[in-house]
Amino acid sequence: MISTIEYEVCQRDTKLDTLLSTPEGRRILTCIQCGMCAGTCPYGDHMDYPPRRIINMLRRGFIEEVFQSDSMLKCVACYACMAKCPRGIRLSDVLLPLVKEQTLMNLQEMPAELQKSLQNTLRYGNPMGESSRKRANWIATAPHKVPVMAEIKRPVDVLWFVECYTSFYARGQDNSRAMVRLLHALGVDYAILGNEEKCAGDCGQLTWESGLFETLTDYNMEIFKKYQFNRIITGDAHAFNAFRIRYPMYGFNWPVEHTTAFLARHVEQLKPKLKKPLNLTVTYHDACCLGRRAGLYEEARTLLKAIPGVKVVEMVHNRINSICCGGGGGGMWLDTYFKQKGMERLSERRIKEAIATGADVLAVSCPYEIYRFEDALKVVPHDKPMIVRDVVELLAESLED
């Protein structure tokens, strides 16, 4: 039982005061200090203040000491602590982003790569710093004509939010071209925003930059309101996370699906079109935003099993116990920082498990994971060749011509 004195000494910061006045905030104070969050955190052993200790410091009125630490730089927003908490405390959704934001105010020096990505996102609408006028250039190489909302000027059933890595980077564009083939094969009435699209901003929120997230949210909401559509799909697990969890606070009320869930709903229609056997052993990596945060574990596996010749094998850690790729919460731009701290890249830890299965392919459902795992394969020794493919790429490869 939390005493009145314990409750009151925690209210030293305005935002924390606001948080603790809410039901979810008060739930944080019911923490039983079991240590499950610290034990399940992939970088918990590198933190001075893992989630359990943050709550303990909050209760005792020493939260300012946490803000002076760089512990939250090592949080990759993998939702493991939240998924395992016996009290159901929404650590990754509520407490940790707030602590990250306060930490930023006290950070003497932000890692250069992370700072640059956030600056690029604010200025250009993408972390790469690419011109927004180039966002839709990839559609010139698409296998079918890609409708753009501003050009077709009519309502559509599905608005496909492509996102940054699958728009600008050549390897990510493979994913987008594959999705075009699948949408065409299913006869989906869809369109994209093209150059009007900007990053959904989920990692801005989860890397302490709440102001950046709000800027992107305000922009994207105005663009959404310009057009008529029934639902949104996206292949980016982080954009899906933002639209599902955070955008509703800003008036977002459209149904949203990740592309794996969308395609899994159409799997019976898709199966007859999957004619080419791939004859591959595939292991699947559960993305944190899709698995632990949204409970989408079977959809991608259903799609993989629908492909002729594909055998699915599991890694030791799978579904709720999956090991994070390390890209969330700003981790995509913190590898140099992690190396300086002597921390193993989570993508390398995970790729070792994938190699151990003997699979030919590591299948993923988030564009971050393509880059992280392909990089990891370059440095982790392995005798048998392995490739990384998005689930939609494998599906498109099996489509009849």
Secondary structure, DSSP 8 states (H G I E B T S, - for coil): ---HHHHHHTTTSHHHHHHHTSHHHHHHTT-----HHHHH-TTGGG-SS-HHHHHHHHHHT-HHHHHTS-GGGG-----HHHHH-TT---IIIIIHHHHHHHHHHH-S---HHHHHHHHHHHHHSSTT---GGGTTGGGGGSSS---BHHHH-S-EEEEEE--SHHHHSHHHHHHHHHHHHHHHHHT--EEE-GGG-----HHHHHTT-HHHHHHHHHHHHHHHHHS-EEEEEES-HHHHHIIIIIGGGGT--S-EEEHHHHHHHTHHHHGGGB-S---EEEEE---TTTTTTT---HHHHHHHHTSTTEEEE--SS-GGG----S-GGGGGG-HHHHHHTT---HHHHHHHHHHHTT-SEEEESSHHHHHHHHHHHHHS--SS--EEEEHHHHHHHHB--
